Structures are given as structure tokens and as C-alpha cells.
């Protein structure tokens, strides 16, 4: 049986990325990773993954483009509005009992969910005592998130989702539209720290009362999912909350015993660790 050259080249690419630049993607879900690497090959007009690996090894300036191409910045404001409604009605009242609130948005991509959360916290009267740590392993994604600029064509659908999530005003109150873009109000960033963090290799980022990591674990293999969930369990205060994507679950994870389900459909869980 002939060896699969694409698989061999993908192995070499992953190893080169780790040894040359310190990014370990060895535990990312293989099919998704392969599609994204092949997309980078096409984007740069190359013939195969081996050419991409060679360029990446010798041209450090290519790294930001590689990391941006490998990240998954697919999100939207108030995505799955019933999840944000559940956070507003079932989690925020508990957070309100704390004098200060730490929230970790892991895998924040372009920041759509960060701003969504900031808006609802503001309307609940909790924003001023909240600190949101928004992290991603892509510096390009973080730069986009800091800008808070999105296409105006997305505003109408986002406004509807905001209302469905229980928003008490109009979404237009939180942005300024110009030409074909909207710029979110800078006050929403006042208590947000954007920072680089790699869930595959880095440790606890902060002690959090709420962690959101939605639609990120689906791109990890089982071992990396377990590592990440254990990291979240270690990062949460006792009784803290974890919110995952609607296609993700804790059922088969080794860290499942550290959590109790708060809202199954919304994938909201609560830490029940002993210490």
C-alpha cells in the first residue's frame, strides 16, 4: 500500500510549526486541520503542503498568515440568542453576588461574542465590576477584535438576535454606522483585555467566575478536549460557570465530574469541585 504523501507532509508541517515557532497543533482534529492547511497551500499558490512547510521554516514573516489561516474566526454577535438569554437569566443573578467578576472568553476570534457579553453585562448593571479576558492564539484575530468594526450588512440580523437574547434597548445604541461598516462603542472595551493564549500549550490564564469557550473544542481531538476542560476546571472559582458551544458537551470528558449541568441546551455548566 502506497503511503499517503499528504498525511506525511501534514505531519512534517505540524512538527515544523512546533519546533520552529512553538505552536503545537498535534492534537487538533485531523480532518479540520488538513482542510485549513490545504487552504493555505491554495491561498499562496503552492503545489503541496511540503512547499508551505519549507517557506514557513525559512520565512518567519509568513507565520502570522499561517496562524490566521489555521484559526477558526467564525462567529457572530449574539450567536444562538437562547444561550445569551440563559446567561442573562440564570448566570448573571449569581455573578451579581460577587463584588468583582472575572470572565474568560477563550477563543474569542474577532470578538463578536465578547461585545455581545459586554452589552448584556452593561444592561444588567454588572459591567463596571466585571473584567473580561478575551484570548485567542491568533494575533491577527485579536487585532480585529480590538477594532470592534464589523460589516453593516450583519447589523440587522444581529439586532434581531440581540432582542431574542433579552436585550432591553436597541443594538444601534451601541454602535456608529459609517458607509458599509459599524464601529462598536469604545465603552464596551473599557473592561476588556485582549491577549494571546494557546489552549493547546498554555496554562491557567486567570481565576474566573465565568468561562465561555464556544465552538472551539469541536476542532480538538479527545485528548486536547480533555486537557482544555481540565484547564477550565482549574481556572474556575468554586461554583463558577462554563459555557460551551451548542455542539459540544462534557458527557464523555474526564473533567465531567467537576461540573453540574445548569442548562443542557445552552451548554452551561457549573463547577462543583471540592476546593
ChimeraX attribute file (.defattr): number of C-alpha atoms within 10 A of each C-alpha:
attribute: neighborCount
match mode: 1-to-1
recipient: residues
	/A:1	3
	/A:2	4
	/A:3	7
	/A:4	8
	/A:5	12
	/A:6	14
	/A:7	13
	/A:8	12
	/A:9	17
	/A:10	20
	/A:11	14
	/A:12	16
	/A:13	23
	/A:14	18
	/A:15	18
	/A:16	18
	/A:17	20
	/A:18	14
	/A:19	12
	/A:20	12
	/A:21	13
	/A:22	11
	/A:23	17
	/A:24	17
	/A:25	20
	/A:26	18
	/A:27	16
	/A:28	20
	/A:29	17
	/A:30	15
	/A:31	9
	/A:32	14
	/A:33	20
	/A:34	18
	/A:35	12
	/A:36	16
	/A:37	21
	/A:38	18
	/A:39	15
	/A:40	21
	/A:41	19
	/A:42	14
	/A:43	10
	/A:44	11
	/A:45	11
	/A:46	13
	/A:47	11
	/A:48	17
	/A:49	24
	/A:50	18
	/A:51	16
	/A:52	22
	/A:53	21
	/A:54	13
	/A:55	13
	/A:56	20
	/A:57	17
	/A:58	10
	/A:59	10
	/A:60	11
	/A:61	10
	/A:62	13
	/A:63	15
	/A:64	13
	/A:65	15
	/A:66	18
	/A:67	18
	/A:68	17
	/A:69	18
	/A:70	20
	/A:71	19
	/A:72	20
	/A:73	18
	/A:74	11
	/A:75	15
	/A:76	19
	/A:77	21
	/A:78	26
	/A:79	18
	/A:80	16
	/A:81	21
	/A:82	17
	/A:83	21
	/A:84	25
	/A:85	20
	/A:86	19
	/A:87	22
	/A:88	19
	/A:89	14
	/A:90	14
	/A:91	21
	/A:92	17
	/A:93	13
	/A:94	13
	/A:95	18
	/A:96	15
	/A:97	9
	/A:98	13
	/A:99	9
	/A:100	14
	/A:101	19
	/A:102	20
	/A:103	24
	/A:104	27
	/A:105	23
	/A:106	24
	/A:107	27
	/A:108	29
	/A:109	29
	/A:110	27
	/A:111	29
	/A:112	21
	/A:113	22
	/A:114	27
	/A:115	22
	/A:116	22
	/A:117	23
	/A:118	23
	/A:119	23
	/A:120	23
	/A:121	19
	/A:122	15
	/A:123	15
	/A:124	16
	/A:125	13
	/A:126	21
	/A:127	20
	/A:128	13
	/A:129	15
	/A:130	22
	/A:131	20
	/A:132	24
	/A:133	21
	/A:134	26
	/A:135	26
	/A:136	25
	/A:137	23
	/A:138	26
	/A:139	19
	/A:140	17
	/A:141	22
	/A:142	21
	/A:143	15
	/A:144	14
	/A:145	24
	/A:146	16
	/A:147	14
	/A:148	20
	/A:149	19
	/A:150	22
	/A:151	13
	/A:152	16
	/A:153	11
	/A:154	13
	/A:155	19
	/A:156	12
	/A:157	12
	/A:158	21
	/A:159	18
	/A:160	15
	/A:161	21
	/A:162	26
	/A:163	16
	/A:164	15
	/A:165	23
	/A:166	17
	/A:167	21
	/A:168	12
	/A:169	13
	/A:170	11
	/A:171	19
	/A:172	15
	/A:173	9
	/A:174	16
	/A:175	18
	/A:176	13
	/A:177	15
	/A:178	10
	/A:179	7
	/A:180	9
	/A:181	16
	/A:182	20
	/A:183	16
	/A:184	20
	/A:185	17
	/A:186	12
	/A:187	12
	/A:188	20
	/A:189	19
	/A:190	13
	/A:191	14
	/A:192	19
	/A:193	13
	/A:194	20
	/A:195	18
	/A:196	16
	/A:197	19
	/A:198	18
	/A:199	25
	/A:200	18
	/A:201	13
	/A:202	12
	/A:203	15
	/A:204	16
	/A:205	18
	/A:206	16
	/A:207	17
	/A:208	25
	/A:209	25
	/A:210	28
	/A:211	26
	/A:212	22
	/A:213	20
	/A:214	22
	/A:215	16
	/A:216	21
	/A:217	23
	/A:218	16
	/A:219	18
	/A:220	21
	/A:221	14
	/A:222	17
	/A:223	12
	/A:224	20
	/A:225	24
	/A:226	19
	/A:227	18
	/A:228	22
	/A:229	21
	/A:230	17
	/A:231	17
	/A:232	29
	/A:233	26
	/A:234	20
	/A:235	21
	/A:236	25
	/A:237	20
	/A:238	17
	/A:239	17
	/A:240	25
	/A:241	28
	/A:242	28
	/A:243	23
	/A:244	20
	/A:245	20
	/A:246	15
	/A:247	13
	/A:248	15
	/A:249	18
	/A:250	19
	/A:251	9
	/A:252	9
	/A:253	15
	/A:254	15
	/A:255	19
	/A:256	18
	/A:257	13
	/A:258	18
	/A:259	19
	/A:260	18
	/A:261	16
	/A:262	17
	/A:263	15
	/A:264	11
	/A:265	14
	/A:266	21
	/A:267	20
	/A:268	26
	/A:269	25
	/A:270	23
	/A:271	24
	/A:272	17
	/A:273	17
	/A:274	7
	/A:275	6
